[in-house]
Amino acid sequence: RYVWSMGGQEIMGMGGEYHDVDPPARFVCTMQHDMPWYPGSTLMTAEFTEEEGKTALRLTLKSDSKEARDMLAASPWAEKY
């Protein structure tokens, strides 16, 4: 379980299960959001690579439905990142 915030606002909590862990390169987990209005869960793949001496993070999200995908794409989180 973890909680995200943006600028001290918009707190969003979620939990889930890890499906694959390959340190330090990647992990795959489900994200079950705390918000009762959010439909279903999301499968997240996080991949870490080195680029010019810095760590780059690539997140790939796969939603349960088109409705859930569209909600994520329209969220302030998508705009920020």
N, C-alpha and C positions, 0 to 999 in steps of 0.2 A: 504494500500500500504506500502511496506517496501523494503529495499535494503540490500543485504548481500554482504560482502566482505571477502576475505581471505588474511590476511597479507598485507592489503592495495591494493590488486590487484583483478582482476577478478570480478568486480562489476556486480551484477545480481539483477535486480529489478523485482518485481512482485506485483500483487494485487489479489483480489478475494473477496469471500463472506464467512462469517461464517455460518455454517449449524447447529452446536451444540456447546454449551459452558456450561461446568459443572465445575466451579471453585471450588477448585484449581486443580482438578484431570485431566481434559482433555478438548480439543477443537478439532473441525473438521472444516476444511475450504478448499475452492478451492484455487489453486495457478495458476494464469494466468500469465505466464512469459512475460517479455518485449521483449525478443529476438524474432525477426520475424522468425527466422529459427526453433524455437522450436514448434513442432506440438501440438496443443490442450492444455489442462489444466491437473492439477494433483489434486487429492483429498488427503489432508494430515490430518492424525489423530495424535495429539500430546498428549501423556499421561505422567503425572508427578507422580512419586512415591518416597517415602522416602526409602533410602537404607543406613544403617549404619550412620544415622544422616545427610545424604546429599541428595539432590534432584537429582533423575535420570530422564532422558528424553528419551522416546521411540517414534520415529517418524515412522509412517507407511505411505507410499506413494502409491497411486493407480493411474496409468497413463491411459489416454484415449486409448492408443494403444500400441502394442508391440514396435513399432518404438520409441515412446516417452519414454517408460520404458528403452529401451536399451540406449538411449541418456543420461538419468539420471544416469544409472548404470556406464557408461563410463566417466562421468564428474569428474573433480578434486574434486568436493564436495563429491562424494561417496567415493573416496579414503581417504579423510581426516577424514570422520566420519564413 
